[in-house]
């Protein structure tokens, strides 16, 4: 049997309005009264009707999250961060998969689910500024990722150039002098361009080569793409002593190719990735990786949607989430029989 506010009020010996004020976290409730009502809530097992609460505010209690690659572990972990943050605000997340295709991104951002969502968090790949500029829906939109749009929408991202430079600086600091990049996209991709830029800037600053022969372009960003790119580099006649990959799946694919060729990681070639997904931490050789603050990205995205709903942020925000470099065996090597090194910088 469902427990109602009236049941809680009768158990606590207070009015229904008092119980409602406690449930809705109304600030003008004395600590003693709040504790009294909470004891009754706990004793009866009362659970608030979140749907009714949102409907009273003219909302649905649902935020949509549209991502390009659900099979990519980074986006899976990011989705979990958004869902956890939304749940803390009593919101449910509706997940959409765009496949990074423009027609799907257009469908999402132009409001085909506007009647059932309160806000949209979108990580676009192919959308142009004009696609977003003529968006008629008034549902709050928050953008994720590295595509830059001069438009009045909140945008949450990390500094990809600085993050890439940190990874390459780490490799140079270990004495590596020929650092390759795998994962430059053959088509347009701002994240890849930014990471290549950071790679090149850091090598140039150190007086090291960053020519085209050290860059392996790919059509995709999966394990097989990283493996194939590494094989092409090895077969090209160049023998880098380090590799920086666009993301962790590519780095893991590259390490597989190196293992198959009898090349030792990191003794012969050090490998670093990007995104710090769980898979890389538990690879046979744990992976050094740039670690974006996914929890912060998810939290900031949800908070931006809710702030827009509450009318608290009139000006669009450009927010940089943090990142760090998680240093592991693929660059540092093993340090004994009972564990691997791991440090964050």
Secondary structure, DSSP 4 states (H G I P E B T S, - for coil): -PPPHHHHHHHHTS-HHHHHHHHTT-SSS-HHHHHHHHHHHHHHT----HHHHHHHTT--SEEEEEES-TTSHHHHHHHHHHHHHHHHTT-EEEEEE-TT-HHHHHHHHTTTTGGG-SEEEE--SS--HHHHHT----SEEEEESS----SSSEEEE--HHHHHHHHHHHHHHTT---EEEEEEESS--HHHHHHHHHHHHHHHHTT----GGGEEEES--SHHHHHHHHHHHHHTT---SEEEESSHHHHHHHHHHHHHTT--TTTT-EEEEES--HHHHTSSSPPEEEEE-HHHHHHHHHHHHHHHHTT---S--EEEPPEEEEE-HHHH-B-STT-B--EE-
